[in-house]
Amino acid sequence: MFSMFLDCLILKRSARALLFATLLFSGAVFAQDAVQIDPGNQKLSSADRIANILINSLPESGVKKGLQRYYEIINPSAYEADAEVAFTNSGLSLYFARQFKGNACFAEKTLRFYHDIRSNTKNTQRPDPQMQRHSRTSLGDTAGETRKDLPAGWLFQKALTFTKGNPNAALSLIGICGHDDIAQGTAFNQEAEDKLLAQGYKWEDLYLDPDTTGEEETFCPPRESDFYIARSLSKKSDISDSLKRRILDVQYPGKKAEQIASKNYHVLGAAFMTCQMIEAGLNPYLAVQVETTAANLYRGIRLCQNIEAPASLFWKLQKMPELLRRPHSYTFEQAVIRKALDRGTNKECTMKKVETDPLCELLYKVGSGFDLTSPRAAARAEEQLNKYLDMMIPSGVYTSWNITGKVAGISIPCTRDQLFGPHPFMKWLVGQGHLPLNICGKGLSLESCRKALNTLRTWEVDFDWTVSQHLAGAQFAAGVCKPLPQGKSSFQNFCD
């Protein structure tokens, strides 16, 4: 999802420290204090204050205005907890809801625009139930290529017709729904609705029934709509074909491009955010840098949300004396499974022991129960344990090699920047079975190491996928958006 917020300055890599400091104090970059590998993190309110102080300390300039616009739209205070950042667009949705409610001209144009989209394009990508494809727009769907009926750039050109050729306003029209393909928030404007109803529109022309969307009442197209197809802004506003092939090879082996959702909302959302920064006065080149840096941080937060608990448990188990004293012939994962099953067959675990015994915590995490005296329960628990270890081991390996968690007392997001461990090419050779070398250490078997390395590759591809989409949207905006006089906003153009 296109979820970002601003917290405190972090140094993603020691070699980049000077660059990040320079960018920050020139007004180009400020970043997020993300989820550390320690559950229970609640730092948004303090980070919110830090970001305000950093921005306000900058000298008056287009740089400062651009960053202030970015911060105003993202609005970190809209997020109730750290975990929410990775899975919702609360700040961005609230920003658009305010604009929609307070600007009847914008609301009217928005309702007309999305009525046109729903009326004149496909609202589903699966006309044939037997067709082997994703119901959402896929990696294999591109305007002007696989979809000849939709020329490249069709969405942006359509938006321009609703904004009298104003590119900034056009990207605002697209951004209100394009920043995500679900949960874009609710927005209403009584004046605009009354005007359109008086002109002959019906309520169902303006808003989709919640029963249809499965969510709130909205004017946004369903996530299966052509609205989210790639290259809708321009022919170049898409990730490369080589990256698409790598996504399929690494993350979805055996799948076709048409079976994988494209997530093109990252492109549309990034175009809007970058345009707003440029409009407020930030240099287009720097606006692209801010947007792509934020994309890296967003992806890191999403990853941290998935691996923080498994990684934490991995390191607890690594330090257990009885696992450290395992027989030499036992690998770490074999010892973990055997000892965990012993706990269950001997009924040694209780909810109270979950807090102090990592093996009991492991049984609790996998949901096997604490009584494994029956052979069927033990066999089911072993299967659950093996499945959990497939996530826990790469999580632990990742946190031992990459910059994440706490650095000098500062909590930073998961990054793809590797500080320790082997060269990426060596990881690839081992992961693909071309080199029978266990480079993971920590008592893991060679097979577990290979599986972990291949899982890490999927996470690295996730970074490339997200950042490349944000870059495509940001570069498009940098080429079309214009700065406005101080105090002016493209939302005001809707009344002209």
Backbone torsions as a table, in degrees:
resi	resn	phi	psi	omega
1	MET	NA	160.0	-179.5
2	PHE	-86.8	69.5	-176.8
3	SER	-112.0	123.1	-179.9
4	MET	-145.0	151.7	171.6
5	PHE	-152.6	165.2	-175.6
6	LEU	-109.7	127.3	175.5
7	ASP	-123.0	-118.3	-174.7
8	CYS	-106.7	162.9	179.3
9	LEU	-68.0	134.1	174.9
10	ILE	-130.2	154.9	176.0
11	LEU	-103.7	106.2	-174.4
12	LYS	-68.2	-25.6	-178.9
13	ARG	-156.6	141.1	-174.8
14	SER	-59.2	-35.4	-179.7
15	ALA	-69.0	-17.4	-178.7
16	ARG	-102.5	6.3	-173.9
17	ALA	-57.6	-49.7	-178.2
18	LEU	-63.2	-41.2	179.6
19	LEU	-60.7	-46.2	-178.2
20	PHE	-65.8	-39.7	179.0
21	ALA	-64.4	-42.1	179.0
22	THR	-62.0	-45.6	-179.7
23	LEU	-63.3	-40.0	-179.1
24	LEU	-63.1	-52.0	-173.2
25	PHE	-79.6	-6.4	167.1
26	SER	-94.0	-0.2	175.9
27	GLY	87.8	13.2	-174.5
28	ALA	-89.2	-37.4	-173.3
29	VAL	-137.2	134.6	161.7
30	PHE	-143.2	146.5	-163.5
31	ALA	-128.0	-168.1	-168.6
32	GLN	-108.2	142.9	169.7
33	ASP	-93.8	103.1	-167.3
34	ALA	-98.2	-169.1	-174.4
35	VAL	-71.3	122.8	177.8
36	GLN	-83.5	167.3	178.5
37	ILE	-80.6	66.1	-178.8
38	ASP	-165.8	101.7	-173.8
39	PRO	-56.6	153.4	176.3
40	GLY	95.6	14.9	-177.3
41	ASN	-71.1	129.7	178.7
42	GLN	-139.7	87.5	-171.9
43	LYS	-123.6	6.2	-172.1
44	LEU	-63.2	-42.7	-175.0
45	SER	-64.8	-42.4	179.1
46	SER	-68.9	-39.5	178.6
47	ALA	-65.5	-34.8	176.9
48	ASP	-57.9	-45.3	-179.8
49	ARG	-66.9	-40.5	-179.9
50	ILE	-60.9	-46.3	-179.2
51	ALA	-61.5	-40.5	178.1
52	ASN	-60.6	-43.8	-179.3
53	ILE	-63.1	-44.7	-178.7
54	LEU	-61.4	-45.6	-177.5
55	ILE	-68.2	-45.5	-176.4
56	ASN	-68.2	-19.3	179.9
57	SER	-80.1	-11.6	179.6
58	LEU	-72.8	149.6	175.8
59	PRO	-66.8	153.7	179.4
60	GLU	-61.5	125.1	-178.3
61	SER	-170.9	173.6	174.7
62	GLY	-63.5	-31.6	177.6
63	VAL	-60.5	-50.1	-178.5
64	LYS	-62.7	-42.1	-179.1
65	LYS	-63.8	-40.5	179.7
66	GLY	-64.0	-43.1	178.9
67	LEU	-68.8	-36.6	176.4
68	GLN	-63.0	-38.7	177.8
69	ARG	-64.3	-43.9	178.9
70	TYR	-58.7	-48.4	-177.8
71	TYR	-65.0	-39.0	178.8
72	GLU	-60.9	-41.0	-177.6
73	ILE	-72.6	-45.8	-177.3
74	ILE	-68.3	-42.2	173.7
75	ASN	51.7	76.5	-178.5
76	PRO	-57.1	-28.6	-178.3
77	SER	-67.0	-12.3	178.7
78	ALA	-75.8	-12.6	-178.0
79	TYR	-96.9	128.2	-175.4
80	GLU	-77.0	-26.5	-177.8
81	ALA	-154.7	164.2	-179.2
82	ASP	-57.0	-42.3	-176.0
83	ALA	-61.4	-28.9	-177.2
84	GLU	-66.8	-26.1	-177.4
85	VAL	-60.6	-36.8	-175.0
86	ALA	-77.6	-15.7	-170.1
87	PHE	-128.5	-0.8	178.2
88	THR	-138.4	164.3	176.5
89	ASN	-116.5	45.0	-172.3
90	SER	-54.0	-49.0	-176.6
91	GLY	-62.7	-47.8	-178.7
92	LEU	-65.6	-41.1	179.1
93	SER	-63.3	-41.7	179.1
94	LEU	-66.0	-36.0	178.4
95	TYR	-61.7	-48.6	179.2
96	PHE	-65.4	-37.1	179.0
97	ALA	-62.2	-38.6	177.6
98	ARG	-66.4	-43.9	179.3
99	GLN	-62.4	-41.8	-178.1
100	PHE	-66.4	-43.9	-178.2
101	LYS	-69.9	-36.9	-173.9
102	GLY	-92.4	-2.2	-175.5
103	ASN	-135.8	94.1	-177.0
104	ALA	-63.2	-30.7	178.8
105	CYS	-66.2	-45.5	177.0
106	PHE	-63.3	-43.4	-179.3
107	ALA	-61.3	-43.7	-179.3
108	GLU	-63.3	-46.5	179.9
109	LYS	-63.8	-37.6	178.9
110	THR	-62.9	-46.5	-179.3
111	LEU	-64.8	-39.5	177.7
112	ARG	-65.3	-43.7	-177.3
113	PHE	-61.1	-49.1	-176.1
114	TYR	-75.7	-24.0	170.8
115	HIS	-65.2	-41.1	177.5
116	ASP	-63.5	-42.9	179.3
117	ILE	-59.5	-48.5	-177.8
118	ARG	-66.5	-33.8	-175.5
119	SER	-78.0	-27.6	-169.7
120	ASN	-118.4	6.9	175.7
121	THR	-136.3	168.4	-179.9
122	LYS	-72.0	139.9	177.4
123	ASN	-103.9	3.6	176.1
124	THR	-147.3	150.6	-179.4
125	GLN	-106.4	10.5	-177.2
126	ARG	-129.4	70.8	180.0
127	PRO	-67.6	-29.5	179.8
128	ASP	-108.6	114.6	-177.8
129	PRO	-58.8	-23.8	-179.1
130	GLN	-85.1	-7.1	-175.4
131	MET	-72.4	130.4	-179.2
132	GLN	-83.7	84.1	179.8
133	ARG	-156.7	165.6	177.5
134	HIS	-76.9	147.9	179.1
135	SER	-72.6	-23.8	175.8
136	ARG	-88.4	166.2	175.5
137	THR	-60.0	138.0	-168.0
138	SER	-112.5	174.8	174.8
139	LEU	-61.3	-23.3	-179.6
140	GLY	-89.0	-2.7	-179.3
141	ASP	-99.6	119.4	177.5
142	THR	-138.7	131.7	177.9
143	ALA	-63.5	135.4	178.4
144	GLY	85.2	-8.2	-180.0
145	GLU	-123.8	-81.5	177.7
146	THR	-74.1	-22.8	176.5
147	ARG	-113.2	85.8	-178.6
148	LYS	-67.1	-22.4	-179.4
149	ASP	-73.9	-14.4	178.2
150	LEU	-119.9	102.6	-179.8
151	PRO	-65.7	152.6	176.3
152	ALA	-56.2	133.2	-179.4
153	GLY	84.5	9.3	-174.1
154	TRP	-61.1	-38.4	-176.0
155	LEU	-69.1	-44.6	179.4
156	PHE	-64.1	-41.8	179.0
157	GLN	-64.2	-38.7	177.1
158	LYS	-64.5	-42.9	179.1
159	ALA	-61.9	-36.6	179.0
160	LEU	-60.9	-33.9	-180.0
161	THR	-68.8	-20.2	178.8
162	PHE	-93.6	-8.3	-177.0
163	THR	-122.7	17.9	179.5
164	LYS	55.9	38.3	175.7
165	GLY	81.6	8.3	-179.0
166	ASN	-84.0	111.3	-175.1
167	PRO	-67.0	-37.2	179.9
168	ASN	-62.2	-46.9	179.7
169	ALA	-65.4	-36.4	179.3
170	ALA	-60.6	-42.1	179.3
171	LEU	-71.6	-24.5	173.3
172	SER	-69.6	-40.8	176.1
173	LEU	-59.3	-44.4	-179.0
174	ILE	-70.7	-38.3	-173.6
175	GLY	-66.9	-29.9	-175.7
176	ILE	-60.8	-32.5	174.9
177	CYS	-108.3	-24.1	-173.1
178	GLY	-78.2	-9.7	-178.1
179	HIS	-72.4	-12.1	176.6
180	ASP	-160.4	169.4	175.7
181	ASP	-113.2	5.9	170.5
182	ILE	-144.8	158.8	172.1
183	ALA	49.0	52.8	177.9
184	GLN	-78.0	-2.1	-179.3
185	GLY	95.6	171.8	179.1
186	THR	-109.0	140.4	-179.8
187	ALA	-145.0	132.9	-179.7
188	PHE	-138.6	149.9	174.8
189	ASN	-146.5	108.4	-173.7
190	GLN	-61.4	-40.9	-178.1
191	GLU	-62.1	-46.7	-179.8
192	ALA	-65.8	-41.7	-179.4
193	GLU	-63.2	-45.7	-179.2
194	ASP	-61.7	-40.0	-178.8
195	LYS	-64.3	-44.0	-178.0
196	LEU	-72.2	-36.7	177.1
197	LEU	-64.6	-36.4	178.4
198	ALA	-69.0	-24.0	179.3
199	GLN	-86.8	1.2	175.6
200	GLY	110.2	-5.1	175.6
201	TYR	-68.9	148.4	173.0
202	LYS	-101.2	158.6	-178.3
203	TRP	-56.3	-41.7	-179.7
204	GLU	-69.7	-13.9	172.6
205	ASP	-74.4	-27.2	-174.2
206	LEU	-96.1	-37.0	-175.1
207	TYR	-129.4	143.6	174.5
208	LEU	-81.7	142.5	176.9
209	ASP	-65.2	133.6	178.2
210	PRO	-56.7	-30.3	178.4
211	ASP	-65.2	-27.5	179.5
212	THR	-77.6	-43.2	-176.5
213	THR	-84.2	-21.8	-175.8
214	GLY	77.0	7.0	-178.6
215	GLU	-134.8	-142.2	-179.7
216	GLU	-81.7	165.0	174.7
217	GLU	-64.7	131.1	-173.4
218	THR	-151.5	155.8	172.6
219	PHE	-95.7	-5.7	-177.7
220	CYS	-72.8	145.7	178.4
221	PRO	-63.4	152.5	174.4
222	PRO	-63.6	158.2	-175.0
223	ARG	-65.7	-14.0	176.6
224	GLU	-86.1	0.9	-172.3
225	SER	-74.4	156.0	172.4
226	ASP	-60.3	-20.1	179.9
227	PHE	-52.0	-32.0	-174.8
228	TYR	-96.9	12.6	-178.1
229	ILE	-72.8	146.5	-178.4
230	ALA	-68.6	154.4	-179.5
231	ARG	65.9	24.5	178.0
232	SER	-76.6	-19.2	176.5
233	LEU	-88.3	-42.0	177.5
234	SER	-168.7	171.1	180.0
235	LYS	-63.8	-31.1	-176.6
236	LYS	-89.2	-10.4	-174.7
237	SER	-84.4	65.1	-178.6
238	ASP	-157.9	161.8	174.8
239	ILE	-76.2	163.3	-175.7
240	SER	-72.3	156.3	176.0
241	ASP	-63.2	-34.4	179.6
242	SER	-65.5	-37.9	177.1
243	LEU	-68.2	-38.7	176.9
244	LYS	-60.2	-41.4	178.4
245	ARG	-65.4	-38.3	179.4
246	ARG	-68.1	-37.1	176.3
247	ILE	-59.4	-45.1	179.3
248	LEU	-66.4	-44.4	-176.9
249	ASP	-65.2	-42.3	-172.4
250	VAL	-89.4	-46.5	-174.0
251	GLN	-93.2	-30.4	-175.0
252	TYR	-133.4	58.4	-178.8
253	PRO	-59.4	133.7	-179.7
254	GLY	89.4	-10.1	180.0
255	LYS	-91.6	158.0	174.2
256	LYS	-96.6	157.5	-178.9
257	ALA	-58.8	-33.6	-178.4
258	GLU	-70.2	-10.7	-178.4
259	GLN	-96.8	-1.0	-175.8
260	ILE	-119.0	126.5	179.1
261	ALA	-62.7	141.0	-173.8
262	SER	-81.8	-24.2	-177.2
263	LYS	58.5	38.4	-176.0
264	ASN	-68.4	-8.6	176.8
265	TYR	-61.4	-24.4	175.2
266	HIS	-61.6	-39.8	179.4
267	VAL	-66.1	-47.4	-177.1
268	LEU	-65.6	-44.1	179.9
269	GLY	-65.0	-41.1	179.5
270	ALA	-64.8	-36.4	178.7
271	ALA	-62.9	-43.0	178.9
272	PHE	-63.8	-49.0	-177.1
273	MET	-62.1	-43.3	179.8
274	THR	-64.9	-40.5	179.5
275	CYS	-62.2	-39.8	179.8
276	GLN	-64.8	-38.4	177.6
277	MET	-66.5	-42.5	178.5
278	ILE	-63.7	-43.8	179.7
279	GLU	-57.4	-38.3	-177.7
280	ALA	-80.3	-10.1	174.6
281	GLY	127.2	-4.0	-179.5
282	LEU	-76.4	137.9	177.2
283	ASN	-55.9	134.5	-177.3
284	PRO	-53.8	-40.8	-179.9
285	TYR	-61.9	-44.6	179.6
286	LEU	-68.3	-34.3	177.8
287	ALA	-61.8	-39.2	176.8
288	VAL	-64.1	-40.5	179.7
289	GLN	-64.2	-42.5	178.4
290	VAL	-61.2	-45.3	-176.2
291	GLU	-64.8	-43.6	-178.9
292	THR	-72.0	-33.9	174.9
293	THR	-63.5	-43.9	177.8
294	ALA	-61.3	-36.5	178.9
295	ALA	-63.7	-41.7	176.0
296	ASN	-59.6	-43.7	-178.2
297	LEU	-68.3	-40.4	177.7
298	TYR	-60.4	-46.9	179.4
299	ARG	-63.5	-36.0	177.0
300	GLY	-64.1	-39.4	178.3
301	ILE	-65.5	-43.1	178.3
302	ARG	-59.9	-43.1	-180.0
303	LEU	-65.6	-44.1	179.9
304	CYS	-58.7	-37.8	179.3
305	GLN	-60.2	-31.6	-177.6
306	ASN	-85.5	-30.6	-171.2
307	ILE	-107.4	-9.3	-173.0
308	GLU	-62.3	-43.6	-179.1
309	ALA	-70.3	-48.5	177.5
310	PRO	-60.1	-39.7	-179.6
311	ALA	-66.1	-40.6	178.9
312	SER	-61.3	-43.2	179.7
313	LEU	-69.4	-36.1	177.6
314	PHE	-55.8	-46.6	-177.0
315	TRP	-73.3	-29.3	173.3
316	LYS	-63.6	-44.2	-179.9
317	LEU	-67.4	-37.0	179.2
318	GLN	-61.1	-27.0	-175.9
319	LYS	-96.3	-3.0	-177.8
320	MET	-68.3	125.5	-179.0
321	PRO	-55.5	-41.7	-176.3
322	GLU	-69.8	-23.8	175.0
323	LEU	-83.1	-32.7	175.7
324	LEU	-66.6	-28.7	-179.1
325	ARG	-93.0	18.0	-178.6
326	ARG	-64.1	156.4	176.8
327	PRO	-58.3	148.2	-175.8
328	HIS	-59.7	-29.1	-177.8
329	SER	-77.4	-10.1	-177.9
330	TYR	-93.8	131.3	171.3
331	THR	-79.2	166.6	179.6
332	PHE	-56.4	-48.8	-175.2
333	GLU	-68.4	-33.0	176.3
334	GLN	-65.3	-42.1	179.6
335	ALA	-66.1	-40.1	179.7
336	VAL	-60.9	-47.6	-177.6
337	ILE	-66.1	-43.8	-179.4
338	ARG	-62.3	-47.4	-177.7
339	LYS	-66.6	-37.9	179.0
340	ALA	-65.3	-41.5	178.0
341	LEU	-66.1	-36.9	176.2
342	ASP	-61.1	-40.6	178.0
343	ARG	-58.5	-41.9	-177.5
344	GLY	-73.3	-41.4	-179.1
345	THR	-69.7	-27.1	177.2
346	ASN	-92.7	0.5	179.0
347	LYS	52.5	47.5	-177.2
348	GLU	-88.6	-15.8	-172.7
349	CYS	-94.4	145.9	171.4
350	THR	-137.4	170.1	177.7
351	MET	-61.4	-33.0	179.0
352	LYS	-68.0	-37.1	-178.8
353	LYS	-73.1	-17.4	176.2
354	VAL	-57.8	-31.8	-177.5
355	GLU	-74.9	-21.0	-173.5
356	THR	-121.5	-17.4	-176.8
357	ASP	-116.0	108.6	-178.4
358	PRO	-58.2	-31.0	178.6
359	LEU	-69.9	-37.2	174.1
360	CYS	-68.0	-38.3	176.2
361	GLU	-61.6	-38.7	178.8
362	LEU	-63.0	-45.2	177.8
363	LEU	-60.9	-38.7	178.6
364	TYR	-66.4	-41.3	-178.7
365	LYS	-62.4	-41.5	-176.3
366	VAL	-81.5	-10.3	176.3
367	GLY	76.4	26.1	-177.0
368	SER	-82.0	-17.7	-172.0
369	GLY	87.6	166.8	-175.7
370	PHE	-98.3	-11.5	-179.6
371	ASP	-105.8	104.0	-178.4
372	LEU	-115.7	33.9	-177.1
373	THR	-71.9	-24.8	178.3
374	SER	-85.5	142.1	179.7
375	PRO	-57.3	-36.7	-179.8
376	ARG	-65.9	-43.1	179.1
377	ALA	-64.4	-39.4	180.0
378	ALA	-66.8	-41.3	179.7
379	ALA	-65.4	-40.8	178.6
380	ARG	-65.9	-40.7	-180.0
381	ALA	-63.9	-39.9	179.3
382	GLU	-62.2	-40.1	177.1
383	GLU	-64.0	-41.8	179.0
384	GLN	-66.2	-38.8	179.8
385	LEU	-64.9	-44.8	178.4
386	ASN	-60.0	-40.1	179.6
387	LYS	-65.6	-42.1	-179.7
388	TYR	-67.4	-37.9	179.1
389	LEU	-64.6	-27.2	176.8
390	ASP	-63.8	-22.5	175.0
391	MET	-99.1	-36.2	-175.3
392	MET	-67.9	-42.0	-176.3
393	ILE	-65.7	-50.4	176.6
394	PRO	-62.1	-31.0	177.2
395	SER	-63.5	-43.1	178.6
396	GLY	-67.4	-43.6	179.1
397	VAL	-62.1	-42.8	-180.0
398	TYR	-57.7	-47.6	-176.3
399	THR	-71.4	-16.3	177.6
400	SER	-85.9	-19.8	-177.8
401	TRP	-105.9	-35.0	-171.7
402	ASN	-100.1	158.1	178.2
403	ILE	-76.3	116.7	179.1
404	THR	-168.2	178.4	-179.6
405	GLY	72.0	-138.0	-179.2
406	LYS	-102.0	128.4	175.9
407	VAL	-125.4	117.5	-178.6
408	ALA	54.8	37.4	177.3
409	GLY	81.5	-1.0	-179.7
410	ILE	-104.8	128.3	179.0
411	SER	-82.2	122.9	-178.3
412	ILE	-121.4	159.8	-178.9
413	PRO	-75.4	167.0	171.7
414	CYS	-61.6	139.2	179.1
415	THR	-129.6	167.1	174.3
416	ARG	-92.7	3.2	-178.3
417	ASP	-79.8	122.0	-175.6
418	GLN	-98.5	124.2	179.6
419	LEU	-99.8	-34.1	-179.3
420	PHE	-124.1	179.9	174.6
421	GLY	87.1	-179.9	-173.5
422	PRO	-76.7	168.2	177.0
423	HIS	-64.6	143.7	-180.0
424	PRO	-53.0	-36.6	-179.7
425	PHE	-67.3	-36.4	176.5
426	MET	-64.5	-40.8	178.0
427	LYS	-61.2	-40.2	-179.4
428	TRP	-66.8	-43.5	-179.6
429	LEU	-59.4	-45.6	-179.6
430	VAL	-68.4	-44.3	-177.9
431	GLY	-61.2	-34.0	-179.2
432	GLN	-87.1	0.8	177.7
433	GLY	80.5	12.4	179.7
434	HIS	-82.1	-13.0	-177.3
435	LEU	-140.7	115.1	-177.5
436	PRO	-81.0	64.7	-175.3
437	LEU	-129.9	127.9	178.7
438	ASN	-88.0	102.3	-177.3
439	ILE	-100.3	3.8	-177.9
440	CYS	-87.0	-31.9	-178.5
441	GLY	67.3	-153.7	175.3
442	LYS	59.9	23.7	176.4
443	GLY	76.7	12.4	-177.9
444	LEU	-80.8	153.1	174.6
445	SER	-75.7	161.6	178.3
446	LEU	-61.4	-39.8	-179.3
447	GLU	-64.9	-42.6	177.0
448	SER	-63.4	-37.6	178.4
449	CYS	-63.7	-44.6	179.3
450	ARG	-62.0	-44.3	179.5
451	LYS	-62.2	-40.6	179.7
452	ALA	-63.9	-43.2	-178.9
453	LEU	-63.4	-38.9	178.9
454	ASN	-70.3	-32.2	174.1
455	THR	-66.3	-41.3	178.2
456	LEU	-61.1	-35.1	177.6
457	ARG	-62.1	-39.0	179.1
458	THR	-65.1	-35.0	177.8
459	TRP	-69.1	-38.0	178.2
460	GLU	-65.2	-38.5	177.2
461	VAL	-65.1	-35.7	176.0
462	ASP	-58.3	-43.4	177.1
463	PHE	-60.1	-49.1	-178.7
464	ASP	-60.5	-41.6	-178.2
465	TRP	-61.8	-53.4	-177.4
466	THR	-64.4	-48.6	-176.5
467	VAL	-65.2	-39.4	179.7
468	SER	-65.0	-36.5	177.1
469	GLN	-68.1	-42.5	177.6
470	HIS	-64.2	-38.6	178.6
471	LEU	-63.5	-42.4	180.0
472	ALA	-61.8	-44.5	178.4
473	GLY	-67.4	-41.5	-178.7
474	ALA	-65.4	-42.7	179.7
475	GLN	-65.8	-35.3	176.7
476	PHE	-63.1	-47.4	179.7
477	ALA	-61.6	-38.9	180.0
478	ALA	-61.9	-26.2	-179.1
479	GLY	-87.2	-17.5	-175.2
480	VAL	-120.6	-24.1	-173.1
481	CYS	-83.5	150.5	-175.8
482	LYS	-121.4	145.4	173.4
483	PRO	-71.1	148.6	178.8
484	LEU	-114.1	159.6	176.5
485	PRO	-57.5	151.8	-178.0
486	GLN	-54.2	133.8	179.0
487	GLY	87.4	-5.3	-178.8
488	LYS	-98.0	150.8	178.5
489	SER	-135.6	146.6	178.6
490	SER	-64.4	-20.5	177.2
491	PHE	-64.9	-24.5	177.7
492	GLN	-72.2	-21.6	-177.5
493	ASN	-68.9	-18.1	-176.6
494	PHE	-68.8	-18.0	178.7
495	CYS	-94.4	-5.0	-178.3
496	ASP	-77.2	NA	NA
